[in-house]
């Protein structure tokens, strides 16, 4: 993003059509130029944090609708990146603001989206669209400024295979291991050579967010990020104090070459899983997962910690969930979602392993659940 400048150009105002698999067709305007996208259309209820949403790898294969009506008013900057790119296939909103006002801003949202080749759509009746998705569930959709035939868009949306059963992690996981040093990724062959780092953590990259790495290193961890398919033997050869399972996109049951590795690591090192990492851990326990109707995406999801009785307001982004009835007796449910009672956290009664469905790294979102990183540190201290 270096070199981004403010632009005072007029909005593109290119007509765009949005065709949903249920036959609904909505209109909007592209503010990033011509193009089209196909994917699963979902909504996010956050009032701010659109740059963190856009750079979250968990959105691969999806098109994101923001329910908050005004987007773009504080621009974009270098510090709020949660990965090295933009992952949704399209970004939809009611009204785009092309003249940002914020001292941290280094550019506009429109230029940011153009830079990464992502179509931005405004003028959408987002209340209507959100209502459709709440009632009918997340849907396959096509957005286009080029194909303006409603019947064609609906047909193409229905023909798209969707996300269920597909390995989306392979599209975002790192190709080679790397470290996290001085607030940025560092390519190397081992743990970063830093002084005063107490714990060595191997982080599986299923679509990891940078703030997870920031919070681990701020707590005295030296972090080594490895590709999703890294074997258990290779992880143990690094002699870590703990293993971190990151967030990521899509259906956990469709990810190849991971479950057996996690199962082999159980009991050998403390394990902490977030979001997709939580779901993968549930599958390694012997449980099953299922697709939620419209998912949980936003910064205002209430979760109850059953171990303390405390209620947390959490940031979330997931479309799949672990079925609590499928878990063995050795696994205890620790957190539930107060909106729908779905499983939000669990721990193993025998092995040092725990996980949550939501995002305690709060980027974007509230900081209520950051204590879970401290819990991971305590677990490593107990088993070091």
N, C-alpha and C positions, 0 to 999 in steps of 0.2 A: 504493500500500500504506500510505500515511499513515493513522494512526488505528487500525491493527490492534491488537487486544487479545487476551489469553489467554482462552480459554473452557474452562470445566470441565464442559461438558455431556456427557452420555453419548453413546457412539457411536450412530449411526443404526440400525445392525444391520438394514438392509433387505435381504432376500434378492435376489440378482442372479444372472442366468444369462448365461453367455458361450457363444455358439454360433459354432463355426468352420466354414469352408467345407468341411472334410474330414469333417464330420458329428459331430465331437467336441463335447460340451456339458459345461462345467464350472460349478461353483457358487462363489459368493462372497457378500460382504455389502457394500452401499454404506455408506460412512461420511460421505457428503456429501448424502444425501437421494435422492429418486427421480429417475429419468431414464434415458436410454439413449444409446448412441453406436454409430456404424458406422465402420469404417476398417480399415486394415491393422495387424494386431497383431504387435509386434516385442518383443525383449527387450534390456535394457541391463545389462551386468555391472559397472557402477560400484558401489562400496561406499558412496559418499557423493556429494553434488553433485546431489541430486534437484531442487533449485530451478533450477539451471542447465540441467538436462535439460528441465524443464517449460517454460522460457522460451526454448529453442532453436527458432527458426523452421523448422529442418530437419525437425521432427517433424509438420508440418502433414499432416493426413490419416491419421495413425497413432495407435495406442493402445499405450502403453508399459508393459511388464512389467519390474519391477525384480527381478533375481535375488537381490540381497542381502535377507535375510528381514525385517529390521526397518527401517521407513521412517517418518520424521516425528519422530525423537527429538531433533533440534536445531532444529525449527521452521523458520520462514522469516524473511527480513529484507529490507531495502531495497537492500542493497549487492550481493546476489548475482543480481540480475536481468540476464539476457543480452539482453533485448528489452523492449518495453513491454507484453507480454502472455504468456498461456499458450497453447501451440500444439497439443500432443497432444489427441485427442478424449476420451481416458480414461487413467487412471493406475491400474495394478494392482500389488498387493504381497501378500506372505504375511501380514504383521502391521503394522497402523498404530499408531503411538504418539501418543496425543492429549495427552500432558503433556510438552512439550519442555523440555529443560534446556540452555540455552546463553545466554551473556551477550549475544550479538548478536541473539537472537531477538526479533521484534516481533509474532509471531502463530503460529498453528498451521497445519499443512499443510491440514487440513480447511477452515478458513475461507478460506485462500488459494485452494483449488480452487473453493469455492462462489462466491467473489468473481468468478471468471472463468467460471463456469458449466460447470465440468469435473467429470465424475463420477469419484469415487475408490472403488476396490474393494479390499477386503482379504479375508482368509480364502481366498485362491486357492492351489491347489497349484501354486506357481510352478515347482517342480522338474519336475513333470509337463508343465506348459505349455511350459517352455523346451525340454524334450526333444522334444516334439511339433514345435516350430518348428525345432529343429536338424535333425531327421530329414526333415520335410516342407517346410521353408522358411517364410518369412513368409507369413501367411495373412490373407485377408479374414475379418472377424468382426463380430458384433453383440453388444453388451452391453446388458442391460436389466433394470430392476426392474419394468417395466410389462408387457412381453410375456414371460410365463413359459412359453410353449409351445416346447419344444425344437425341434420340426420347423419352426416358423415362423422361429425365429432362424437356423437353418442355411440355410433357403431364402433369407432376406433377405441373409445374408452372401454367398451365391453370386450373388445378383442385383446386388450392388454392383459398379460397373465397375472398381474398383481404381485404382492409381496409374500404371500403365504407359501412356505416351503422353499423359498429361494435364499441362497447364501449372499446376503448383502454385505456381510463383514469383509469378505474378500476384496470389496471395492474400496474400503477405507483403511484397512489395517496397514501398518508400515511394512515396507519391503525388507528393511534391514533394522537391526536393533539400534537404539540410540539412547543417549543419556539426557538428563535435564539439568542444565547448569547456567547460572546467571540469568535465570528467567527465560531460557530458550532451549530448543533442542540442540544437542551436540552429538555429532556422529563420532563414535569411538568403539572400541572392542571390549570394554569392560565397564565397571562402575566408574563414574566420574571421580577423578582424584581430588577430593576436597577434604579439607581438614574439619574436624569437629562434627562429622556426620556419624551419628550413633547407630543407625539402622540401615541395612541394605534391603531394598525392596525391588522385586521384579514385577513390573506392571505389564500384564497382557493387554495388547492394543486391539480391542474389538471396534474401536472408533473413539479413542480416548479424547477427553477434553483437557485443555491445557491447565485449567484451574485445579483439576485433581492433582496434577504434578506440582503446581505451585504450593498447594496445601500440604502435600507430603514432604516436600523439601523444606518448607518453613517449619516443620516439626522435627527436623534433624534427620531426615531420611536421604540417603543417596539412592536415586532411582534409575533403574535400567528398564527401558521400554522394549518389549520384544513382540514380534509378529504373532498373530492369533494362533498360528499352527505350530508354534514352538513346542517341542516335546517336553514332557516332564523331566526326562533325564538331562536335557540341556538346561532347563531352569535350575534344577538342583545342583548342576555342575557349577553354577555361579555362586553357590553357597549363600543364598539370601536369608535374611531374618524373617521376611514375610513376602506374601504373594498377593498382588492386587489385580482384581478382575474388573476391567473398565466397562463403561457404557458402550453402546453400539446400536446399529440399525437392524430393523427387520425381525424376522421370525427366528427365534433361537433354535428351533427344531430343524431349521434349514442350514445351519452352520456346520460345515464339515471339519472333521479332524480336531475337535476341541474337547468334547465331553470326556472322552477317555483320558486325556491328559489331566484334566481337572480332578477326575476321580482318583487317578494315581497319586496326585499331590495331597489329597486329603489326609490329614493327620501328620504329615511330614513337616509342614510349615504353617504358621497362622495365615489365614486367607480372609480377605475382605473384598466383597463384590458389590458393584453398583449397577443398577438398571439391567442391561443385557447380561452383565457379569453375574448379577443376582439370579437371573433366569437360567443361565448356563449352570450355575452352581445347583439350582433346583433340579435340573435334569441329571446332573452328576449324582445327586442324592438318590435318584430313582423316581423322581416326580415327573409330572407332565405340565405343559403350558397350553394356554388357549388364547385366542384373539379377543380382545375387548371390543365392544360395539363401536365406540368412537375414540377410545384411548383417553389418557390423561396427559394433557399438555398445557403447561402454564406455571405461574409462580404463586399460586394461591390454593394448593391442595392440602386439606387438613388430614394429618396422620396421627394416630394415637400409638404411643409407645406402651405396650402392654406390660413391660417390665417395671415401669415407673408410674404409669397413669398419666404422664404428661402428653399434651397435645402440641404438635409442631405444625407450623404452616410451611409447606415444602414446595420446591421446584420439581416439576416432573415432565417427562417426555417419553412415553412408551405406548405401544399399541397392543402388547402381549403381556400376559401375567402368569404367574405360577399358580397352579391349582392346589390349594392347601389340603384338600382331601386326598391328594395323590402322594403326599409326603409320608415317609416312614415315621415310626414312633420316635426315632432318634433325633428328629428335627422338630424344633419348637418354633411356632409362629410368635414373633416379637412385636410386629407393627401391623396395623390395619388402616385402610383408607376409610375415613368417616363418611365419605359421600356414598360409597357403594359396598363397603366392607370387604373389598378385595385385599389380597395379601400384599403387604408393603415391606415386610422384613422378616427374617428368620435366622436361627442359629442352630448349629449342631450341638447336641448335648454331650457328645463324646470328644469330638475333634475341635480344635481352635479355629472355627470358621463361622463367619456371620456375613449377612448381606442385607441390602435394602433395595427396594424397587425405585425409589426416588433419587434425587440428585443433591446430596449434602454439600457438594462443592458450590452450590448456589450461584451459578453463572448462566443466566440471570436468575435472581430470586432471593428469598429471605435466607438469613444465616442460622435459623433455628437448629438445623441438623448438623452443623459443622463439628459438633462434639464426637461424631462417629469416627472421625479421623484420629481423635485422641484415644478413642476406644481401641482402635487398631494398634496404636503405639503401645498402649498398656498390654495388649495381647502379646505383642512381640517381646515386650520386656519380661512377661511371665514365662515365656518359652525360650528365652535366649540362653 
